[in-house]
């Protein structure tokens, strides 16, 4: 089962000009949002981003921006920790896709 979030609301941005093509974002992204194309990272599944911030924290050249601490990642982690029962507080944050 894959998770898909609301379309076109993710804060994820990638500056292709800054990208060094190291591939760290591919290694740390839990939802395979990135892939390498012509030795540069590209976003291939933006709406699958859960805004955890792992890609931005691990990018050595600062080519990735995502406003972590918002969106579904926080809701999922809080649910796992027993702090809430909703995804992120939004009415329709997460939708399961079979």
Z-matrix of the N, CA and C atoms (Angstrom, degrees):
N
C 1 1.449
C 2 1.528 1 108.98
N 3 1.311 2 118.48 1 127.72
C 4 1.458 3 123.63 2 177.88
C 5 1.515 4 109.64 3 -100.83
N 6 1.321 5 115.79 4 148.36
C 7 1.460 6 120.62 5 175.49
C 8 1.513 7 108.78 6 -96.57
N 9 1.298 8 115.78 7 137.93
C 10 1.448 9 120.93 8 173.04
C 11 1.512 10 106.35 9 -130.59
N 12 1.293 11 116.32 10 138.73
C 13 1.442 12 121.43 11 -176.88
C 14 1.524 13 109.13 12 -106.92
N 15 1.290 14 117.75 13 178.27
C 16 1.456 15 120.79 14 179.09
C 17 1.520 16 109.91 15 -54.70
N 18 1.302 17 117.22 16 137.61
C 19 1.463 18 121.62 17 -176.41
C 20 1.527 19 111.27 18 -71.07
N 21 1.341 20 113.82 19 139.43
C 22 1.463 21 122.96 20 172.16
C 23 1.532 22 114.97 21 59.36
N 24 1.323 23 117.98 22 33.04
C 25 1.464 24 120.14 23 175.77
C 26 1.530 25 112.58 24 -117.63
N 27 1.316 26 117.25 25 -7.03
C 28 1.458 27 121.70 26 -177.15
C 29 1.531 28 109.67 27 -69.30
N 30 1.320 29 116.58 28 141.30
C 31 1.462 30 121.99 29 -178.86
C 32 1.528 31 112.87 30 -83.88
N 33 1.311 32 118.48 31 -0.25
C 34 1.462 33 123.72 32 -175.99
C 35 1.526 34 111.95 33 -61.80
N 36 1.354 35 114.90 34 129.76
C 37 1.467 36 121.62 35 174.54
C 38 1.528 37 108.65 36 -138.69
N 39 1.321 38 115.92 37 145.59
C 40 1.454 39 122.43 38 179.41
C 41 1.516 40 108.43 39 -129.65
N 42 1.332 41 116.29 40 127.54
C 43 1.457 42 121.62 41 175.70
C 44 1.525 43 107.79 42 -94.82
N 45 1.326 44 115.98 43 99.09
C 46 1.459 45 121.36 44 -177.36
C 47 1.516 46 113.86 45 -60.69
N 48 1.332 47 117.17 46 -28.35
C 49 1.462 48 120.38 47 178.72
C 50 1.523 49 111.87 48 -68.47
N 51 1.331 50 116.75 49 -32.93
C 52 1.470 51 120.58 50 178.89
C 53 1.524 52 113.03 51 -82.19
N 54 1.323 53 116.99 52 -24.77
C 55 1.465 54 121.39 53 -174.45
C 56 1.523 55 110.75 54 -56.88
N 57 1.355 56 115.34 55 131.33
C 58 1.464 57 121.72 56 178.29
C 59 1.525 58 112.17 57 -95.58
N 60 1.334 59 117.15 58 -5.56
C 61 1.460 60 120.65 59 178.56
C 62 1.511 61 114.82 60 74.37
N 63 1.319 62 118.09 61 24.71
C 64 1.470 63 121.34 62 -177.29
C 65 1.529 64 112.76 63 -72.44
N 66 1.324 65 117.78 64 -25.87
C 67 1.456 66 121.51 65 178.80
C 68 1.510 67 115.80 66 84.54
N 69 1.313 68 118.13 67 5.76
C 70 1.471 69 119.57 68 -179.74
C 71 1.525 70 112.23 69 -62.10
N 72 1.330 71 116.82 70 -35.79
C 73 1.468 72 119.65 71 179.51
C 74 1.531 73 110.31 72 -61.90
N 75 1.317 74 117.53 73 -36.61
C 76 1.464 75 121.31 74 177.72
C 77 1.521 76 110.93 75 -65.51
N 78 1.322 77 115.84 76 -38.09
C 79 1.461 78 120.93 77 -177.82
C 80 1.521 79 112.60 78 -69.08
N 81 1.329 80 117.88 79 -36.53
C 82 1.459 81 120.23 80 -172.41
C 83 1.523 82 114.01 81 -98.25
N 84 1.316 83 118.49 82 -14.40
C 85 1.463 84 120.52 83 -177.33
C 86 1.529 85 110.73 84 -73.95
N 87 1.338 86 118.06 85 121.06
C 88 1.462 87 120.03 86 -178.35
C 89 1.526 88 114.15 87 -75.05
N 90 1.328 89 117.91 88 -10.90
C 91 1.465 90 120.09 89 -176.18
C 92 1.526 91 113.81 90 -121.42
N 93 1.326 92 117.83 91 19.14
C 94 1.469 93 122.57 92 176.36
C 95 1.526 94 112.81 93 50.45
N 96 1.320 95 115.97 94 49.03
C 97 1.459 96 122.24 95 -178.86
C 98 1.533 97 110.99 96 -75.41
N 99 1.331 98 117.28 97 -26.22
C 100 1.461 99 122.09 98 -174.23
C 101 1.527 100 111.96 99 -112.52
N 102 1.309 101 115.20 100 158.18
C 103 1.460 102 122.12 101 165.48
C 104 1.526 103 107.31 102 -148.55
N 105 1.335 104 116.56 103 162.57
C 106 1.460 105 120.67 104 177.00
C 107 1.520 106 109.29 105 -91.27
N 108 1.315 107 115.50 106 135.59
C 109 1.455 108 122.54 107 177.64
C 110 1.525 109 107.26 108 -139.11
N 111 1.316 110 116.72 109 117.66
C 112 1.467 111 121.24 110 -176.62
C 113 1.527 112 112.05 111 54.00
N 114 1.327 113 115.26 112 45.03
C 115 1.476 114 123.28 113 177.18
C 116 1.522 115 114.07 114 63.39
N 117 1.320 116 116.77 115 25.93
C 118 1.467 117 122.38 116 175.36
C 119 1.523 118 108.20 117 -136.60
N 120 1.317 119 116.20 118 146.68
C 121 1.460 120 119.90 119 175.04
C 122 1.522 121 109.20 120 -73.74
N 123 1.310 122 115.34 121 143.58
C 124 1.461 123 122.09 122 173.15
C 125 1.525 124 107.73 123 -134.93
N 126 1.304 125 115.20 124 150.74
C 127 1.466 126 120.75 125 177.07
C 128 1.519 127 107.28 126 -86.35
N 129 1.335 128 116.31 127 121.18
C 130 1.463 129 120.49 128 -178.93
C 131 1.521 130 113.10 129 -111.26
N 132 1.322 131 116.85 130 -15.39
C 133 1.460 132 119.89 131 -177.84
C 134 1.531 133 109.16 132 -145.08
N 135 1.311 134 115.95 133 62.17
C 136 1.467 135 122.18 134 -174.05
C 137 1.533 136 112.84 135 -55.45
N 138 1.318 137 116.69 136 -42.39
C 139 1.459 138 119.81 137 -177.09
C 140 1.527 139 113.20 138 -70.68
N 141 1.325 140 117.99 139 -10.18
C 142 1.461 141 121.11 140 175.52
C 143 1.526 142 111.89 141 -85.73
N 144 1.330 143 117.62 142 -8.84
C 145 1.461 144 122.20 143 -179.50
C 146 1.522 145 109.97 144 -64.59
N 147 1.334 146 116.56 145 130.09
C 148 1.466 147 120.60 146 177.68
C 149 1.525 148 111.57 147 -102.90
N 150 1.311 149 116.92 148 12.18
C 151 1.457 150 123.98 149 175.01
C 152 1.524 151 113.31 150 57.00
N 153 1.336 152 116.17 151 40.41
C 154 1.462 153 119.80 152 178.85
C 155 1.527 154 111.60 153 -76.25
N 156 1.339 155 117.28 154 -25.74
C 157 1.451 156 121.42 155 177.07
C 158 1.512 157 115.66 156 88.84
N 159 1.337 158 117.67 157 1.37
C 160 1.472 159 120.09 158 -178.51
C 161 1.521 160 111.69 159 -60.91
N 162 1.311 161 117.10 160 -38.69
C 163 1.471 162 120.25 161 -178.50
C 164 1.524 163 111.01 162 -64.72
N 165 1.310 164 116.84 163 -46.68
C 166 1.471 165 120.81 164 -178.39
C 167 1.527 166 111.09 165 -66.19
N 168 1.323 167 117.37 166 -40.66
C 169 1.463 168 120.64 167 180.00
C 170 1.525 169 112.16 168 -66.47
N 171 1.314 170 117.42 169 -27.23
C 172 1.459 171 121.03 170 -176.75
C 173 1.519 172 114.37 171 -100.67
N 174 1.310 173 118.20 172 -2.10
C 175 1.464 174 121.00 173 179.09
C 176 1.528 175 108.82 174 -78.64
N 177 1.341 176 117.14 175 115.92
C 178 1.461 177 119.42 176 -175.18
C 179 1.531 178 114.38 177 -71.58
N 180 1.325 179 117.77 178 -14.49
C 181 1.462 180 120.26 179 -177.55
C 182 1.531 181 112.90 180 -113.83
N 183 1.325 182 117.67 181 3.93
C 184 1.463 183 120.99 182 177.52
C 185 1.517 184 114.25 183 68.53
N 186 1.327 185 116.85 184 32.21
C 187 1.462 186 120.75 185 -178.25
C 188 1.518 187 113.36 186 -82.61
N 189 1.342 188 117.11 187 -9.81
C 190 1.460 189 120.75 188 -175.66
C 191 1.519 190 110.13 189 -117.71
N 192 1.326 191 115.65 190 135.59
C 193 1.457 192 121.98 191 173.74
C 194 1.519 193 108.44 192 -124.85
N 195 1.300 194 116.25 193 134.24
C 196 1.465 195 122.17 194 170.31
C 197 1.525 196 106.72 195 -151.90
N 198 1.289 197 115.32 196 136.88
C 199 1.465 198 119.90 197 -179.82
C 200 1.523 199 107.72 198 -85.71
N 201 1.347 200 115.45 199 88.11
C 202 1.456 201 117.55 200 -179.62
C 203 1.520 202 109.79 201 -76.47
N 204 1.309 203 114.94 202 163.30
C 205 1.460 204 120.04 203 -176.21
C 206 1.516 205 111.96 204 90.45
N 207 1.322 206 116.64 205 2.39
C 208 1.461 207 121.53 206 174.12
C 209 1.513 208 107.48 207 -126.41
N 210 1.273 209 117.53 208 172.82
C 211 1.452 210 120.63 209 173.53
C 212 1.506 211 113.67 210 73.68
N 213 1.312 212 114.01 211 -158.86
C 214 1.458 213 121.32 212 -169.28
C 215 1.517 214 114.84 213 -70.29
N 216 1.318 215 119.01 214 -30.45
C 217 1.460 216 119.87 215 -178.01
C 218 1.516 217 110.84 216 -58.09
N 219 1.315 218 116.98 217 -44.57
C 220 1.462 219 120.68 218 179.71
C 221 1.512 220 110.78 219 -63.81
N 222 1.320 221 116.85 220 -43.78
C 223 1.462 222 120.64 221 179.60
C 224 1.511 223 112.44 222 -63.38
N 225 1.320 224 116.64 223 -42.74
C 226 1.461 225 120.46 224 179.68
C 227 1.518 226 110.44 225 -64.52
N 228 1.330 227 117.67 226 -46.12
C 229 1.461 228 120.74 227 179.74
C 230 1.523 229 111.48 228 -64.44
N 231 1.325 230 117.27 229 -42.17
C 232 1.463 231 119.72 230 178.40
C 233 1.527 232 111.57 231 -63.44
N 234 1.319 233 117.27 232 -38.28
C 235 1.458 234 120.82 233 177.42
C 236 1.522 235 110.55 234 -63.68
N 237 1.343 236 115.92 235 -44.58
C 238 1.464 237 119.89 236 179.37
C 239 1.527 238 111.32 237 -62.30
N 240 1.326 239 116.66 238 -32.38
C 241 1.462 240 121.15 239 179.95
C 242 1.530 241 112.25 240 -86.31
N 243 1.324 242 116.83 241 1.00
C 244 1.459 243 121.16 242 178.73
C 245 1.514 244 114.21 243 76.83
N 246 1.327 245 117.27 244 18.22
C 247 1.465 246 121.22 245 -178.04
C 248 1.521 247 113.20 246 -89.77
N 249 1.325 248 117.92 247 -18.79
C 250 1.461 249 120.79 248 179.05
C 251 1.510 250 108.83 249 -156.04
N 252 1.309 251 116.26 250 170.15
C 253 1.453 252 119.62 251 177.43
C 254 1.528 253 112.15 252 -119.30
N 255 1.332 254 117.16 253 7.63
C 256 1.451 255 120.61 254 -179.73
C 257 1.506 256 110.31 255 -115.83
N 258 1.298 257 116.28 256 167.35
C 259 1.465 258 119.57 257 -177.26
C 260 1.521 259 110.97 258 -70.14
N 261 1.321 260 117.47 259 -62.38
C 262 1.463 261 117.93 260 -178.71
C 263 1.521 262 111.24 261 -144.26
N 264 1.296 263 116.02 262 10.37
C 265 1.452 264 118.78 263 -179.58
C 266 1.505 265 113.78 264 95.56
N 267 1.333 266 117.40 265 -16.48
C 268 1.447 267 120.65 266 176.84
C 269 1.516 268 110.22 267 -74.63
N 270 1.311 269 116.24 268 159.96
C 271 1.467 270 119.33 269 -177.27
C 272 1.515 271 112.62 270 -66.12
N 273 1.346 272 118.14 271 -38.70
C 274 1.448 273 121.47 272 -177.82
C 275 1.524 274 110.19 273 -135.79
N 276 1.294 275 117.13 274 53.49
C 277 1.468 276 120.09 275 -174.99
C 278 1.513 277 112.14 276 -62.59
N 279 1.306 278 117.68 277 -59.96
C 280 1.456 279 120.60 278 -174.68
C 281 1.522 280 110.49 279 -109.74
N 282 1.312 281 114.58 280 140.13
C 283 1.450 282 121.19 281 177.16
C 284 1.519 283 106.75 282 -128.29
N 285 1.316 284 117.38 283 125.59
C 286 1.460 285 119.65 284 177.91
C 287 1.514 286 109.58 285 -78.61
N 288 1.320 287 115.19 286 134.89
C 289 1.457 288 122.11 287 177.64
C 290 1.523 289 107.59 288 -113.45
N 291 1.295 290 117.40 289 123.02
C 292 1.477 291 120.84 290 -178.96
C 293 1.500 292 111.44 291 -75.68
